[in-house]
Amino acid sequence: MYKATISITLRPSILDPEGKTVHHALTNLGYDEIDQVRMGKRAEVWIDEEDEDDARRVATKACEKLLANPVTENYEIHLEAVSPDEMSNASTG
């Protein structure tokens, strides 16, 4: 069993108005060292597969079909093996 942590970000060529707004606010707060901000999303997906390659395949299909827009977004998948107890605890939230 695996927990997939999926980071979804706008492609570099896509304008990020939310990132620009956050950058402006940080600059106003005195964080002049911060040069750029890009905002994104994170999804945690628990996958009931024993094999890491199969879990990655499931996570990739979920990204391609629903979680990420392939035209405007990139995604990165990080897999972590979890015990059945960790998986059942995650489903109670």
VMD Tcl script that draws the C-alpha trace (Angstrom):
set ca {
  {0.00 0.00 0.00}
  {1.24 3.44 -0.89}
  {0.56 7.06 -0.11}
  {1.06 9.25 -3.17}
  {1.77 12.90 -2.48}
  {1.09 14.73 -5.72}
  {2.30 18.29 -6.30}
  {0.45 20.09 -9.08}
  {1.86 23.34 -10.44}
  {1.19 25.62 -13.36}
  {3.50 25.14 -16.32}
  {6.23 27.81 -16.41}
  {4.71 29.36 -19.55}
  {1.33 29.93 -17.82}
  {0.79 33.22 -15.98}
  {0.19 32.80 -12.25}
  {-1.89 35.75 -10.95}
  {-2.25 34.15 -7.51}
  {1.53 33.78 -7.26}
  {2.00 37.42 -8.30}
  {-0.49 38.55 -5.63}
  {1.25 36.52 -2.93}
  {4.65 37.81 -4.07}
  {3.39 41.40 -3.88}
  {2.02 40.81 -0.36}
  {5.29 39.23 0.78}
  {7.25 42.18 -0.62}
  {4.96 44.55 1.29}
  {5.72 42.57 4.45}
  {9.43 43.13 3.94}
  {10.43 39.86 2.28}
  {12.47 41.57 -0.43}
  {14.71 38.51 -0.80}
  {11.84 36.52 -2.36}
  {12.15 36.94 -6.11}
  {9.16 34.96 -7.38}
  {6.20 32.92 -6.10}
  {4.35 30.19 -8.02}
  {1.27 28.72 -6.36}
  {-0.02 25.19 -6.80}
  {-1.98 22.33 -5.24}
  {-1.11 19.19 -3.32}
  {-3.13 15.98 -3.21}
  {-2.58 12.99 -0.93}
  {-3.90 9.75 -2.41}
  {-3.77 6.38 -0.66}
  {-3.42 3.53 -3.16}
  {-4.17 -0.11 -2.36}
  {-1.44 -1.71 -4.47}
  {1.41 -3.93 -3.31}
  {3.81 -3.06 -6.14}
  {5.34 0.43 -6.36}
  {5.19 0.47 -10.17}
  {1.47 -0.36 -10.07}
  {0.86 2.36 -7.47}
  {2.73 4.89 -9.64}
  {0.67 3.83 -12.65}
  {-2.59 4.40 -10.72}
  {-1.42 7.82 -9.46}
  {-0.30 8.83 -12.95}
  {-3.65 7.87 -14.48}
  {-5.49 9.81 -11.75}
  {-3.40 12.89 -12.56}
  {-3.90 12.56 -16.30}
  {-7.67 12.01 -16.06}
  {-8.70 14.31 -13.20}
  {-6.20 15.80 -10.78}
  {-4.11 17.88 -13.22}
  {-4.98 19.78 -16.37}
  {-2.42 18.51 -18.91}
  {-2.65 21.72 -20.94}
  {-1.77 24.12 -18.12}
  {-0.31 22.06 -15.26}
  {2.62 19.81 -14.44}
  {2.54 17.21 -11.68}
  {5.10 15.36 -9.60}
  {4.35 12.14 -7.73}
  {6.14 11.07 -4.55}
  {5.29 7.56 -3.32}
  {5.69 6.33 0.23}
  {4.98 2.77 1.37}
  {2.43 2.73 4.22}
  {1.09 0.05 6.51}
  {-2.58 -1.02 6.43}
  {-3.04 0.75 9.79}
  {-1.76 4.04 8.36}
  {-4.07 3.62 5.38}
  {-7.16 2.95 7.54}
  {-6.31 5.90 9.83}
  {-6.17 8.17 6.78}
  {-9.69 7.19 5.72}
  {-11.23 8.33 9.01}
  {-10.59 12.02 8.25}
}
mol new
graphics top color blue
foreach p $ca { graphics top sphere $p radius 0.5 }
foreach p [lrange $ca 0 end-1] q [lrange $ca 1 end] { graphics top cylinder $p $q radius 0.2 }
display resetview
